[in-house]
Amino acid sequence: MEKAPLFLRLVILLMQCLPIVPVTVSTTTPMVEVRENSDAVLSCDFRTEKEPNPRIEWKKKGTDVSFVYYEGQFRGAFAGRARIKGATVTLQRVTQKDAGEYRCEITAPHDTITLGETNITLTVLVPPHTPTCEIPSSALTGSMVQLRCMEQQSIPPATYSWYKDDKPLTPSRMANATYHLNPFTGILVRYFLRTVYIQSYH
């Protein structure tokens, strides 16, 4: 008869020593990159200690924090073009305006720790557009001329190549000019050794 109370005390002690697992929130893809006008999946996985119906909220962080998903509905620009499964959100037909940092929040009032969150950064890739070019019509002997091509919409930033007579230019000295190329700014510098006239094509 004396062993029973001792056994019960041991069980209670073990239960007290077991670690409590409060609400936990995680993501499998903290950095998401998708092309413009495609779908973006923002994963959010959670586990609660004992809360059967946790509250799920999604917010977009910026100068102001705005709601994406709140009280069981998508809000603002996300209404009608997003869906949720569990706590994972799929944004449809994303544009550059959708790029940014998102936060998945899980609130479990009955847990020891009532709030958990995870952050996801969405990058929307934009293909290069037709660049604008600045090309002078002529150059004097001994002068330096910059030929510029610029395109500011692509993400990641575009790189540039120049061609002469349908052949790619490389940094090399030619009969009447020395070339210097910058593939990241789109600037071609030419050092002319005699007067030439340049024809630009659009």
N, C-alpha and C positions, 0 to 999 in steps of 0.2 A: 504493500500500500504506500510505502514511503517513496518508491521509485516513480510513481505516477506524477506527483507534484514536481519532482526533480526533472523529469522528462519534459513536462510542460514548460518549466522555467527555461530549459535549454532551447526549446522550439521558439519561445518568445524572444529570447536573447538573439538567436540566429536571425529571426525576422527583423529585429531592430538593427542588426549589423549589415543586412543586405543593402547595397547601394540603391538609392532612389533615382530613377531615371525620369527627370522632368521633361517637359516638351523640348524636343530637339528638331532643328530645321536645317536642311542642307540642300545643295544643288550638285548635280553631276557636271554641269557646264557653267562655271562662273563667267566665262568669256564666250559670247556667241557672236559669230560673224555670218551674215547672210547677204545675198545680193538684193538689190532694190527690187521691189514688187514680188518678192517671194515670201514664204512663211517663216516665222521665227519661233522656235520652241524655247520657252523659258522654264526650265525644270525646277520644281520645288518639291522636296520630299520631307515628310515630317513624321514624328512619333510622339505620342503623348503618354504621360504617366497614368492617368485615369480619366481624362476628359473625353467623353464619347463624341461630342459634337463641337470641336474647336472652331473658332471664327477664322476665316481665311480672308486676308486682304493683300492686294497688290498696290504698290505705289511707285510712281516715277519720280526720281530725285533730280532736282535742278535748282534754278534760282528759287523756285517755290516747289514744294512737294505736292503732287497732284495724285488723285485716286485713279487707278486703272480698274480695279475690281473691288467693290465694296457692297456689303449687305446682299450678296448673291447676284450682283449685276455688274456688267462692265459699264464704265462711265465715259463720258466725253467722246473723244475721237475714237475710242476703242469699242464703243457700243455698236453691235451689228457686224463687227469684223474680227472678233476674237472668241475663243472658246476655252473652257477649262475642264480638266480631267484630274480629279483629286485636287491637288494644288498647283499642278503644272498648267501653264498658260501657253496657248498658241496664238500668236498675232499674225493675222493674214495680210498679205499685200503690203508689207512694211515699206515706208519711205524714209528719207533722211530725217524727217521730223520725229520719227519713232526712236532714233538712236539715242542712247543715254544709259543711265544706271537705274536699274529697277530693284525694288526690295519686296520680297515675299515675307509677310508677317503672319504668324500663327499665334492666336490667343487662346489659352486653355485655362479658364477661371478655376477649375478644380485641381490643377496641378500645383506642385510646390513652387515651381517657377512658372509664372503664367504667360510669359511672352518669349517667343523665339523668332529669329529672322535670318534671312540669307540674302546676299546681294548678287545681282547679275548685271554685267555690262553688255549692252547690245551695240554692235557696230554694223551699220548698213553700208555695204560696198556699192559704190556708184561707178559705172564704167566711164572712161574718158569721153568727153564731147569734142566736137570740132574746135581746135584751138584758134585763137585770134593771133595774127602775125603782123609784125612791124618790120618792113624791109625798105631801106632807102633806095632811091632810083639810081644813084650814082655815088662814086667814091673817088677822092683825089689820091694822087701818088703819095705814098708814105703814110696814108691815114689809116686809122683803125675804125672799123665799122662793126656794129652789133646788129645781128639779125635775131629777132625775138619771136618766139612762139609761146603763148601762154594759155593754159587751161586750168581753171580753178575749181571745177565742180567734182572731179573724180576723187574717190576715196577707195584705197589709199592714193596719195598724190601721184599723178602721171609722171612717167619718164619719157624723154624725147630722143628721137634720132633724126639726123638730117641726111638728105640725099642730094647728089648732084649727078645729072644725066642718068637717073634711076639706079645709081650705085651709092651705097652708104658711105658717108664721109667718115674718115678716121683722122685723129690728130696727126697730120703729116704736112710737110712743106711741099707745095706744088709749084708749078712754073711761075705763077704770078701772085701767089698768096700763101699765107700761113694760117692754118685753122686752129682754133681752140674751141672745144665743145664742152658744154656742161649739160649732161643728160637730165639733171634734176631741176634746172631752171628754164631749160628750153632756149638758152642763149648760145648763138654761134658767133664767135668773134673772128673777123677776117682782117689780116694785116696786108694791105694792098701795096704792091711794089710798082704799079703803074695805074694810070687812070682807066677805070672800067665803068661800064654801065650795067646795072643789074635790072633784070626783068622779074617781077614778082607774079606768081600765079595764085589764084584763089579757087 
